């Protein structure tokens, strides 16, 4: 009997796919990044506006991807869309960036976040302790735990998509209920004087320093501040498209991929906005901006739950990051599988094991993610890759326009609502975000461009030779 199979098994229902969307989006960002957003914009109104703008962009992109997913319901998702709309070089540059930083460094960051918050309950896993000093790098117990979690989830996902989907659906339901409870108790604990102080001058934007000193903006720098603030909200809302990578394992993908994208992103956007409204009801803007290590949720939980708040939030983030990483690990490997089928990745990654999952692709991803865990540099790179991530989203969405002209004969079971207005609107907003980052925060742009550019010579070295 063969120990491998040649086809994916459609096993994921609409609910499973929606939970993959929501679960991959909600990691640790919503508990942390609002501190940096407030430091950049300095007001409650603009804090919420940043999350609303990001939410609108995410929903718009999800609706656009619905058309592409219905046209190409195959493993690989965005990689496939870019290949079909443009050429193999463009799709390879996405796949290269995805493997080298976007997905693997995100897995590492989420894994270390799990470990950091585990240390609130079990201090022996603290990132401040040294497990081993190798001279060129210090390894902490938090990194060891993060690596262990990545390896464990990778192993579970090699056992078949059913194992992965059960973890994903159950952990996402728990995290959604937990966040809902946090929001509810937060609104109950909200204080009228804090709400009044935070919202009395809701639209006066300024830079808020840790000392409490504020710095006003003129118009153009204010736009730059919004773009800088959105780096955190975009990171927290990213990975919504992971369900497209696993399309070959979704039942009725032409319908359910697009629907799950809409439902998942809508639910998460509502939760994110509500969470930030809650923050402004229990904490002053200065408390949000100066939260210890940016852990706004922990500061808020002390107000809401008292001394037990730290443990409650730590448990929530452990659940959230564990489930998030499962979704990232499960979906990401399907991109490398498709790349390998195109001759642009390690050949074994293009095979399925007896459980109909790309086990080699899972382990390749695992090794690289574990290396990022030990590097300690994933956080900086993830901030700096936002420019590239949004750039590839814009390219993919413009691909809808190209494909309607180049391949009008392709079946389109679903067409994006409001075409061409919605795709054009997303592209204009994404372009504004990228231009503002180039002008005001160049450190967020050049590392991602360099990493992506390195893929060009690699592509010409490894691409399959014709004839």
C-alpha positions, 0 to 999 in steps of 0.5 A: 500500500502507498504511504502517500496520496495524490489529492486533497480531501474536501473536509472543511465546512463553511463554519470550519472555514470561517473559524480559520479566517477569524482564528488566523486573524486574532492572535496577540495584536488586539491586546497590544498594538493600541498603545502604539496607535494612541502614541501616534494619533493621540485621540480616541476618535482617531484610535477608532478611526484607524481600526475602522479604516483597517477593517474597511480595507480588510472587508473590501479585500475579502470581498475582492478575494471572493471573486478570485477564490470562486474562479480558482478554488485551488490550494495556494490561494493568493499565490495562484491568483498572482500566477494566473493574473500576471506571471510565475515571477510575480507569484514566486516573489509573493511565495518567496516573501511568504516563506522567508518572512510573512508567514514563518516570522508571523508563526514565530512571533505568535509562538513567542507571544504564547510563551510570554503570556504563559510566563505570567502563570509559570514564571520559569518560561520568562523571556528574561531568563537565559536557557542557554548562552551560545555567545552569538545568541541568548536563548530564553525559556520563552523561545524554547516553549515557542519552538515546542508549540510550533513543532507540536502543532506541525506534528498534529497537522501532519495527521490530517486536516481533521486534526487541524480543523478541530483545534482551529474551530474549538479554539476560535470559538473559545477566543471569540467568547472570551473576547466577547466576555472581556468587552462586556465586563469592560463596558460594565466597568467603564467610568463616565469621567474617563469616557468624557475625558477621552471623548471630549476632544476625540478628533484632536490628533497629536503625538502623545509622548510617554511623559504626557506631553503632546505634539500637534500635527499639520495636515500631511504629517497627520496622514503619515501618523495615521499610516504609521498607526495602521502598521499595528492594526494591519498586522493584527488584521492580517492572515484573513486570506489564509483560508484561500490557501487551503481551498482544495480542502473546503467543501463547495469552495466556489461558494464557501471560500468567499462567504467565509472570508466575508463572515470571518473578517466582519466578525473580527472587525466588529470585535476589534472596534468594540475592544478599543471602545472598551479600552477608552472606557476603562483607561485614560489615553495616557494609560493606554499609550504608556501600558507596560510593554504595550500590554494594554489588555493587561492594564485594562483587565486590572481595572475590570477584574482586579488582581486576577486580571493578569491571569485572565488575560494571560489565559485568553492570549494563550488560547488566542495565540495557540489557535492562531498559530494552528491556522497559520501553520495549517494554511501556510504549507499549502502555498509551498505545496503549490510552489513545489508543483510549479517547480519553484520550491523543494520538490518533496513539498509537492507531495501529500502523505497518507493523510492527504496533507503536505507533510514535507511542506509543513516541516520545511515551514516548521524549521524556518519558523523555529529559526525565526523564534531563536533570532528574536528579530521577527517583530522588527521584520513583521513591522517592516513587511507591512508595506510588502503585504499591502503591496501584494494585496493591491497587486492581487486585487488589480488582478481581478481587473486584468483577468476580466480583460484577459480571460473573460471566458472564465466561470465567475460564480461570484463577482465582487460587489460594486465592481470596479469601485470597490477594487479601485477604492482598496487600491487607492487606500493601499497606495496612500498607505504605502506612499505615506510609509515611504515618506514618513516611515521609510524604515517600514519599507526598505527591509521588505523591499530588499527581502522581496527583491532577493527573490528575483535572482533566486527565481531565475536560478531555480525556475524550471527550464523550458524544453 
